[in-house]
Structure formats: C-alpha cells, structure tokens
Amino acid sequence: MNEKTILAIDPGHAKCGLALVSRDGLEQIQLVWRKISDLDHVVESVREAKDIRPFELIVVGGGTNSGQVVKTIRETVIGVSILVIDERDTTLQARERYWVSTKRRGWRRLLPATLQVPPEPIDDFAALILAERVLGAS
C-alpha cells in the first residue's frame, strides 16, 4: 500500500485551521485529525499533528497570512516540504462540508443550509478542502 499523509493549513488573521489527512493505496481519503489554532500557536499545532501521524508535506492556503505562516514553519519545523496553493472558494466549500458533518437542530432545520453561516469557525474544514485538492479528491 502506498499511503500518503499531509497536513493542510488554512491561515487567517488570528487563527489557522489545520487538517491531517491520509490517502491509502486504494485512493481512499481519511481525515485523521483537525483543529483550529491561534496564529501564535501554529507551530505547536504542527508538532501535535506530527505526534499523531508523521506527514511528508504541509499544504498552506495562499491567502491571508500565508507568507508569515510559511516563514514561521520553515524556521521551526525542519525536514518537511511546504506547498502553497490557491485557496479560492475554500470558505464556501467549507461551509457546505460543515453542514454535511454537523446535524442542524431547531430553527436551523427550517432554512436551507446554503443560506446559513455556521455558528463556529470552519477554518479546519477549509484546511480539509485544501488537503483534498492536493490528494486529488474534491
């Protein structure tokens, strides 16, 4: 089996979404771990992900604060390749993914999911979308 594991990061102004994602030899994609971290603690979160499962590549969305996140990781995490990719439409896709994985309750069931903004940050779901783009499944 040819398994590949990557860590994807969706950087923002004050926080980052992280998703540790694995693809097995049968091309099945599995979310191993996800987290939302303060921008100041992104390196600790990268190390936490590495303790959960080793990865070969860090994928970073090329939007807000990507340059600073890449610089910080390069200076502190040695021996891991970093790939910066376009993060266009990841927020909209992350909203959809959030509502697929989170059951809507109460009044939220009455409105279409496309008209609702999730009640919590979805940066980790955006990171998952970035990982899937690189691993070849959207």
Secondary structure, DSSP 8 states (H G I E B T S, - for coil): ---EEEEEEEE-SSEEEEEEEEE-TT--EEEEEEEEEEGGGHHHHHHHHHHHS--SEEEEESSTTHHHHHHHHHHHSTT-EEEEE--TTHHHHHHHHHHHHS---GGGGTS-GGG---SS--HHHHHHHHHHHHHT--
